[in-house]
Amino acid sequence: MRTLRFRLMLWNALAVILTGVGILLCVREGVRFSLLRELDQVLTEDLEEILLGFQEEKSVNWTVLREELDRKARGHQFHGWFVRFYNEAGESTWSSASTPDIPEIDTVRGEVASRKGYRILRKKLPGGDSLASGVAVGSSQDSINLYMTRIAALVIAVLLGVLLAAPLGRYLLAGRANHPLARMLARTAKLPHSGPNDQLAGHGA
């Protein structure tokens, strides 16, 4: 364990561990950021679709609109998609199917935000009526968390494989690197050494 070969193997294995952990964290956060941005884009498009409907229609047929939004919410149950309308006082007037029963939804104002495992986007309705002065759309983040768990498991499996193979490979490489050095030291040890007396004798001659 005190040999240079073993210490080189140990330092290399430690470098692999630190590099692997850094890669895991970077990949995890990078993928999570990308998935959240993609979800935000989808929510923005859904919200723009609702806004356009209010702007293009002179009067909103609430019966038809509620049926359409409920149908869409039931068709996206895996993603936990929902929509909620608000009056001018900020009070909820109607919510689609699968809307989570959490008060944190109503705390979102203007910007996309995460609340209790949901991603929510809320805006005002310029062409709305007394029942729809504002609207919020949201979706569950469970699918993102599922993807993150799978990615983390895959990266950890790869990292464990590298850690198992790295010590043996590093040990063999360290042996090959130390072999020329060992031969050099062995040859140096066989060379005759001149002591102080030999040096004085040389000066006398």
RODO-620104 format. One record per residue: x, y, z of N, C-alpha, C, O in turn; residue in three letters. Coordinates in steps of 0.1 Angstrom, whole numbers, plus 5000, padded with zeros to 4 digits. Layout:
R n_px n_py n_pz ca_px ca_py ca_pz c_px c_py c_pz o_px o_py o_pz rest
R    X    Y    Z     X     Y     Z    X    Y    Z    X    Y    Z  ala
...
This chain:
R n_px n_py n_pz ca_px ca_py ca_pz c_px c_py c_pz o_px o_py o_pz rest
R 5008 4988 5000  5000  5000  5000 5009 5013 5000 5004 5023 4997  met
R 5021 5011 5004  5030  5023  5004 5037 5025 4991 5045 5035 4989  arg
R 5035 5016 4981  5043  5017  4969 5037 5029 4960 5025 5033 4962  thr
R 5045 5034 4951  5041  5045  4943 5030 5040 4933 5021 5048 4930  leu
R 5031 5027 4929  5021  5022  4920 5007 5022 4927 4997 5026 4920  arg
R 5006 5018 4939  4993  5018  4946 4988 5032 4948 4976 5035 4947  phe
R 4997 5042 4952  4993  5055  4954 4988 5062 4941 4978 5070 4941  arg
R 4994 5059 4930  4990  5064  4917 4976 5059 4914 4967 5066 4909  leu
R 4974 5046 4917  4961  5040  4914 4950 5046 4923 4939 5049 4918  met
R 4953 5049 4936  4944  5055  4945 4940 5069 4941 4929 5073 4941  leu
R 4950 5077 4937  4947  5091  4933 4939 5091 4920 4930 5100 4918  trp
R 4942 5082 4911  4934  5082  4898 4920 5077 4901 4911 5083 4894  asn
R 4918 5068 4910  4905  5064  4913 4897 5075 4919 4885 5077 4917  ala
R 4903 5083 4928  4897  5094  4934 4893 5105 4924 4883 5111 4925  leu
R 4902 5107 4914  4899  5116  4904 4887 5112 4895 4879 5120 4891  ala
R 4886 5099 4893  4874  5093  4886 4861 5096 4893 4851 5099 4888  val
R 4862 5093 4907  4850  5095  4915 4846 5110 4915 4834 5112 4913  ile
R 4855 5119 4917  4851  5133  4917 4846 5138 4903 4836 5145 4903  leu
R 4852 5133 4893  4848  5137  4879 4834 5131 4877 4825 5138 4871  thr
R 4832 5118 4881  4819  5112  4879 4807 5119 4886 4797 5121 4881  gly
R 4810 5123 4899  4800  5130  4907 4797 5144 4900 4786 5148 4900  val
R 4808 5151 4896  4805  5164  4889 4797 5162 4877 4788 5170 4874  gly
R 4800 5152 4869  4792  5150  4856 4778 5146 4860 4769 5151 4853  ile
R 4776 5138 4870  4762  5135  4874 4754 5147 4878 4743 5149 4873  leu
R 4760 5156 4886  4753  5168  4890 4750 5177 4878 4739 5183 4877  leu
R 4760 5179 4869  4758  5187  4858 4748 5182 4848 4739 5190 4843  cys
R 4748 5169 4846  4738  5163  4837 4724 5164 4843 4714 5167 4836  val
R 4723 5161 4856  4710  5162  4862 4704 5176 4861 4692 5177 4858  arg
R 4712 5186 4865  4706  5200  4865 4704 5205 4851 4694 5212 4849  glu
R 4713 5201 4842  4711  5205  4828 4698 5199 4822 4691 5206 4815  gly
R 4696 5186 4824  4684  5180  4819 4671 5186 4825 4661 5188 4819  val
R 4672 5188 4838  4661  5193  4846 4657 5207 4841 4645 5210 4839  arg
R 4667 5215 4838  4665  5229  4833 4658 5228 4819 4649 5236 4817  phe
R 4663 5219 4811  4658  5218  4797 4643 5213 4798 4635 5218 4790  ser
R 4640 5204 4806  4626  5198  4807 4617 5209 4812 4606 5210 4808  leu
R 4621 5217 4822  4613  5227  4828 4610 5238 4817 4599 5243 4816  leu
R 4620 5242 4809  4619  5252  4799 4609 5247 4788 4601 5254 4783  arg
R 4610 5234 4785  4600  5228  4775 4586 5228 4781 4577 5231 4773  glu
R 4585 5225 4793  4571  5225  4799 4566 5239 4800 4554 5241 4797  leu
R 4574 5249 4803  4570  5263  4803 4565 5267 4789 4555 5275 4788  asp
R 4572 5263 4779  4568  5266  4765 4554 5260 4762 4546 5267 4756  gln
R 4552 5248 4766  4539  5242  4764 4528 5249 4771 4517 5252 4765  val
R 4530 5253 4783  4520  5261  4791 4518 5274 4785 4506 5279 4784  leu
R 4528 5281 4780  4527  5294  4773 4518 5292 4761 4509 5301 4758  thr
R 4520 5282 4753  4512  5280  4741 4497 5277 4745 4488 5282 4738  glu
R 4495 5269 4755  4481  5266  4760 4474 5279 4764 4463 5281 4761  asp
R 4482 5287 4771  4476  5299  4776 4473 5309 4765 4462 5316 4765  leu
R 4482 5310 4755  4480  5318  4744 4467 5314 4736 4460 5322 4730  glu
R 4465 5301 4735  4454  5296  4728 4441 5300 4735 4431 5304 4728  glu
R 4440 5300 4748  4429  5305  4755 4427 5320 4753 4416 5324 4751  ile
R 4438 5327 4754  4437  5342  4752 4432 5345 4738 4423 5355 4737  leu
R 4436 5338 4728  4431  5341  4715 4416 5338 4713 4409 5345 4706  leu
R 4412 5328 4720  4398  5324  4720 4389 5335 4725 4378 5338 4720  gly
R 4393 5342 4736  4386  5353  4742 4387 5365 4734 4377 5373 4733  phe
R 4398 5367 4727  4400  5379  4719 4392 5378 4706 4386 5388 4701  gln
R 4391 5366 4700  4384  5365  4687 4369 5363 4689 4361 5367 4679  glu
R 4364 5358 4700  4350  5357  4702 4344 5369 4709 4349 5373 4719  glu
R 4333 5374 4704  4326  5385  4710 4320 5381 4724 4320 5389 4733  lys
R 4314 5370 4724  4308  5365  4737 4312 5350 4738 4311 5342 4729  ser
R 4316 5347 4751  4321  5333  4753 4310 5324 4757 4301 5327 4766  val
R 4309 5313 4750  4299  5302  4754 4305 5294 4764 4313 5284 4761  asn
R 4302 5297 4777  4309  5290  4788 4306 5275 4788 4314 5267 4792  trp
R 4294 5271 4784  4291  5257  4783 4300 5249 4774 4306 5239 4778  thr
R 4302 5254 4762  4311  5248  4752 4325 5249 4757 4333 5239 4756  val
R 4329 5260 4762  4343  5262  4766 4347 5252 4778 4358 5247 4778  leu
R 4338 5251 4787  4341  5242  4799 4342 5228 4794 4350 5220 4799  arg
R 4333 5224 4785  4334  5210  4780 4347 5207 4773 4353 5197 4774  glu
R 4351 5217 4765  4364  5215  4757 4376 5215 4767 4384 5206 4765  glu
R 4376 5223 4777  4387  5224  4786 4387 5211 4795 4398 5206 4798  leu
R 4375 5207 4799  4374  5195  4807 4379 5183 4799 4386 5174 4804  asp
R 4375 5182 4786  4380  5171  4778 4395 5171 4776 4401 5161 4777  arg
R 4400 5183 4774  4415  5184  4773 4422 5180 4786 4432 5173 4786  lys
R 4416 5184 4797  4422  5180  4810 4422 5165 4813 4431 5159 4818  ala
R 4411 5159 4809  4409  5144  4811 4419 5137 4801 4424 5126 4804  arg
R 4421 5143 4789  4430  5137  4780 4445 5138 4783 4453 5131 4778  gly
R 4448 5147 4793  4462  5149  4797 4463 5146 4812 4471 5153 4819  his
R 4456 5136 4817  4457  5132  4831 4471 5128 4835 4475 5130 4847  gln
R 4478 5121 4826  4492  5117  4829 4501 5129 4833 4509 5128 4842  phe
R 4499 5140 4826  4507  5152  4829 4500 5161 4839 4506 5171 4843  his
R 4488 5158 4844  4482  5166  4854 4478 5180 4849 4479 5189 4857  gly
R 4474 5181 4836  4471  5194  4831 4458 5199 4836 4449 5192 4838  trp
R 4457 5213 4838  4445  5219  4843 4445 5234 4840 4455 5239 4836  phe
R 4433 5240 4841  4431  5254  4838 4421 5259 4849 4412 5252 4853  val
R 4423 5271 4853  4415  5278  4863 4413 5292 4859 4422 5299 4855  arg
R 4400 5297 4861  4396  5311  4858 4394 5319 4871 4390 5313 4881  phe
R 4397 5332 4870  4395  5341  4882 4387 5353 4878 4387 5357 4866  tyr
R 4380 5358 4888  4373  5371  4885 4382 5383 4888 4394 5381 4891  asn
R 4377 5395 4888  4385  5407  4890 4391 5408 4904 4401 5414 4906  glu
R 4384 5401 4914  4389  5401  4928 4400 5390 4930 4405 5389 4941  ala
R 4403 5383 4919  4413  5372  4921 4408 5359 4927 4415 5351 4930  gly
R 4394 5358 4927  4388  5346  4933 4386 5336 4922 4382 5340 4910  glu
R 4387 5323 4925  4385  5313  4915 4370 5312 4911 4362 5311 4920  ser
R 4367 5312 4898  4353  5311  4894 4350 5297 4887 4339 5292 4888  thr
R 4360 5291 4881  4358  5277  4876 4372 5271 4874 4382 5277 4870  trp
R 4372 5258 4876  4384  5250  4874 4381 5237 4866 4370 5231 4868  ser
R 4390 5233 4858  4388  5221  4850 4390 5209 4858 4394 5209 4870  ser
R 4387 5197 4852  4390  5185  4858 4404 5183 4861 4413 5188 4854  ala
R 4407 5175 4872  4421  5172  4876 4428 5184 4882 4441 5183 4883  ser
R 4421 5195 4885  4428  5206  4891 4431 5203 4906 4422 5199 4913  thr
R 4444 5204 4910  4448  5200  4923 4441 5209 4934 4440 5221 4931  pro
R 4437 5204 4945  4431  5211  4955 4441 5217 4965 4442 5212 4976  asp
R 4449 5226 4960  4460  5232  4968 4459 5247 4967 4458 5252 4956  ile
R 4459 5255 4978  4457  5269  4977 4469 5276 4971 4468 5288 4967  pro
R 4481 5269 4970  4493  5276  4964 4491 5279 4950 4499 5288 4944  glu
R 4481 5273 4943  4479  5276  4929 4476 5291 4927 4480 5298 4918  ile
R 4468 5296 4936  4463  5310  4935 4473 5320 4939 4470 5332 4938  asp
R 4485 5316 4944  4495  5326  4948 4504 5330 4936 4512 5339 4937  thr
R 4503 5323 4924  4511  5327  4913 4505 5339 4906 4493 5341 4905  val
R 4514 5349 4903  4510  5361  4897 4519 5365 4885 4530 5369 4887  arg
R 4514 5363 4874  4520  5368  4862 4532 5360 4856 4534 5359 4844  gly
R 4540 5353 4864  4551  5346  4860 4549 5331 4862 4542 5327 4871  glu
R 4556 5323 4854  4556  5309  4856 4563 5305 4869 4573 5311 4872  val
R 4557 5296 4877  4563  5292  4890 4560 5278 4893 4550 5272 4887  ala
R 4567 5273 4903  4564  5259  4907 4558 5260 4921 4562 5267 4930  ser
R 4547 5252 4923  4540  5252  4935 4536 5237 4938 4528 5231 4930  arg
R 4541 5232 4949  4537  5218  4954 4537 5208 4943 4528 5200 4941  lys
R 4548 5208 4935  4550  5198  4924 4543 5201 4911 4542 5193 4903  gly
R 4537 5213 4910  4531  5217  4898 4538 5230 4892 4543 5238 4899  tyr
R 4538 5230 4879  4543  5242  4871 4531 5250 4867 4522 5245 4860  arg
R 4530 5263 4870  4518  5271  4868 4522 5284 4861 4532 5290 4865  ile
R 4513 5288 4852  4515  5301  4845 4501 5308 4845 4491 5302 4842  leu
R 4501 5320 4849  4489  5328  4851 4490 5342 4844 4500 5348 4845  arg
R 4479 5346 4837  4479  5359  4831 4465 5365 4832 4455 5358 4835  lys
R 4464 5378 4829  4451  5384  4828 4445 5382 4815 4452 5380 4805  lys
R 4431 5383 4814  4424  5381  4802 4419 5395 4797 4409 5400 4803  leu
R 4425 5401 4788  4421  5415  4784 4406 5415 4779 4399 5424 4781  pro
R 4402 5404 4771  4389  5404  4766 4379 5395 4774 4369 5391 4769  gly
R 4382 5393 4787  4374  5384  4795 4362 5391 4800 4360 5403 4798  gly
R 4354 5384 4808  4342  5390  4814 4343 5389 4829 4354 5387 4834  asp
R 4332 5391 4836  4332  5391  4850 4337 5377 4856 4342 5376 4867  ser
R 4334 5367 4849  4338  5353  4853 4352 5349 4850 4358 5340 4855  leu
R 4359 5357 4841  4372  5354  4836 4380 5366 4834 4383 5370 4822  ala
R 4384 5372 4845  4393  5384  4844 4408 5379 4843 4417 5386 4838  ser
R 4410 5367 4847  4424  5361  4847 4423 5346 4845 4412 5340 4848  gly
R 4433 5340 4840  4433  5325  4838 4447 5320 4841 4457 5327 4840  val
R 4447 5308 4846  4460  5301  4850 4459 5287 4844 4449 5280 4845  ala
R 4470 5282 4838  4472  5269  4833 4484 5262 4841 4493 5269 4844  val
R 4483 5249 4843  4493  5243  4850 4495 5228 4846 4486 5223 4839  gly
R 4506 5222 4850  4508  5208  4847 4517 5202 4858 4525 5209 4865  ser
R 4515 5190 4861  4523  5183  4871 4537 5181 4867 4540 5180 4855  ser
R 4546 5182 4876  4561  5179  4874 4565 5165 4876 4576 5162 4876  gln
R 4555 5156 4878  4558  5142  4881 4565 5135 4870 4574 5127 4872  asp
R 4561 5139 4857  4568  5132  4846 4583 5137 4845 4591 5129 4842  ser
R 4585 5149 4848  4599  5154  4849 4607 5147 4860 4618 5143 4857  ile
R 4601 5146 4871  4608  5138  4882 4611 5124 4878 4621 5118 4882  asn
R 4601 5118 4871  4603  5104  4866 4615 5103 4857 4623 5094 4858  leu
R 4616 5112 4847  4627  5113  4838 4640 5115 4846 4650 5109 4842  tyr
R 4640 5124 4855  4652  5127  4863 4657 5114 4871 4669 5112 4872  met
R 4647 5107 4876  4651  5095  4883 4657 5084 4874 4667 5078 4878  thr
R 4652 5083 4862  4657  5073  4853 4671 5078 4848 4680 5069 4847  arg
R 4673 5091 4845  4686  5096  4841 4696 5094 4852 4708 5090 4850  ile
R 4692 5097 4865  4702  5095  4876 4706 5081 4878 4717 5078 4880  ala
R 4696 5071 4876  4699  5057  4877 4709 5053 4866 4718 5045 4869  ala
R 4707 5058 4854  4716  5054  4843 4730 5059 4845 4740 5052 4843  leu
R 4731 5072 4849  4744  5078  4852 4751 5071 4863 4763 5069 4862  val
R 4744 5068 4874  4750  5061  4885 4755 5047 4881 4766 5043 4885  ile
R 4747 5040 4872  4751  5027  4868 4764 5028 4860 4773 5020 4861  ala
R 4765 5038 4851  4777  5040  4843 4789 5043 4852 4800 5039 4850  val
R 4786 5052 4862  4797  5056  4871 4802 5044 4879 4814 5043 4881  leu
R 4793 5035 4883  4798  5024  4891 4806 5014 4882 4816 5009 4887  leu
R 4802 5013 4869  4810  5005  4860 4824 5010 4858 4834 5003 4858  gly
R 4825 5024 4857  4838  5030  4855 4846 5028 4868 4858 5026 4867  val
R 4840 5030 4880  4847  5028  4892 4852 5014 4894 4863 5012 4900  leu
R 4845 5004 4889  4850  4990  4890 4861 4987 4881 4870 4980 4884  leu
R 4860 4993 4869  4871  4991  4859 4883 5000 4861 4894 4996 4857  ala
R 4881 5012 4866  4892  5021  4867 4903 5017 4876 4915 5018 4872  ala
R 4901 5011 4888  4913  5007  4896 4922 4997 4890 4934 4998 4890  pro
R 4916 4987 4883  4924  4977  4876 4932 4983 4865 4944 4981 4863  leu
R 4925 4991 4857  4932  4998  4846 4943 5007 4851 4954 5008 4845  gly
R 4939 5015 4861  4949  5024  4866 4961 5017 4872 4973 5022 4871  arg
R 4959 5005 4879  4969  4998  4885 4979 4992 4874 4991 4993 4876  tyr
R 4973 4987 4863  4982  4982  4852 4989 4994 4846 5001 4992 4842  leu
R 4983 5005 4843  4990  5016  4837 5001 5021 4847 5012 5025 4842  leu
R 4998 5022 4860  5008  5026  4869 5020 5017 4869 5032 5021 4870  ala
R 5018 5004 4868  5028  4994  4867 5037 4996 4854 5049 4995 4855  gly
R 5030 4999 4843  5038  5001  4831 5046 5014 4832 5057 5015 4826  arg
R 5040 5024 4838  5048  5037  4840 5059 5036 4849 5069 5043 4848  ala
R 5058 5027 4860  5069  5026  4870 5080 5017 4865 5091 5017 4870  asn
R 5077 5008 4855  5087  4998  4851 5100 5005 4846 5110 5001 4850  his
R 5099 5014 4837  5112  5021  4833 5119 5028 4844 5131 5027 4845  pro
R 5111 5034 4853  5118  5040  4865 5125 5030 4874 5135 5033 4879  leu
R 5118 5019 4875  5124  5008  4884 5137 5003 4877 5147 5000 4884  ala
R 5137 5001 4864  5149  4997  4857 5161 5007 4859 5172 5003 4860  arg
R 5157 5020 4858  5167  5030  4859 5173 5030 4873 5185 5032 4874  met
R 5165 5028 4883  5170  5028  4897 5179 5016 4899 5189 5017 4906  leu
R 5175 5005 4893  5183  4993  4895 5196 4994 4888 5206 4990 4894  ala
R 5197 5000 4876  5210  5002  4870 5218 5012 4877 5230 5010 4879  arg
R 5212 5023 4883  5219  5032  4891 5225 5026 4903 5236 5029 4907  thr
R 5218 5017 4909  5223  5010  4921 5236 5002 4918 5244 4999 4927  ala
R 5237 4996 4906  5248  4988  4902 5261 4996 4899 5271 4990 4898  lys
R 5259 5009 4897  5271  5017  4893 5280 5019 4905 5275 5020 4916  leu
R 5294 5019 4903  5303  5021  4914 5302 5035 4920 5301 5045 4912  pro
R 5302 5036 4933  5301  5049  4940 5315 5052 4945 5322 5044 4951  his
R 5319 5065 4943  5332  5070  4947 5330 5077 4961 5322 5086 4962  ser
R 5338 5072 4971  5337  5078  4984 5346 5090 4985 5353 5093 4976  gly
R 5347 5096 4997  5356  5107  5000 5371 5103 4998 5379 5111 4993  pro
R 5375 5091 5002  5389  5087  5001 5393 5086 4987 5404 5089 4983  asn
R 5384 5080 4978  5387  5079  4964 5389 5093 4958 5398 5095 4949  asp
R 5381 5103 4962  5382  5116  4957 5396 5122 4961 5402 5129 4953  gln
R 5400 5120 4974  5413  5125  4978 5425 5118 4971 5435 5125 4967  leu
R 5423 5105 4968  5434  5098  4961 5435 5103 4947 5446 5104 4941  ala
R 5423 5107 4941  5424  5112  4928 5431 5126 4927 5438 5129 4918  gly
R 5428 5134 4938  5435  5147  4938 5450 5146 4940 5458 5153 4934  his
R 5454 5136 4948  5468  5134  4951 5476 5129 4938 5487 5133 4936  gly
R 5469 5121 4931  5476  5116  4918 5477 5128 4909 5483 5126 4898  ala
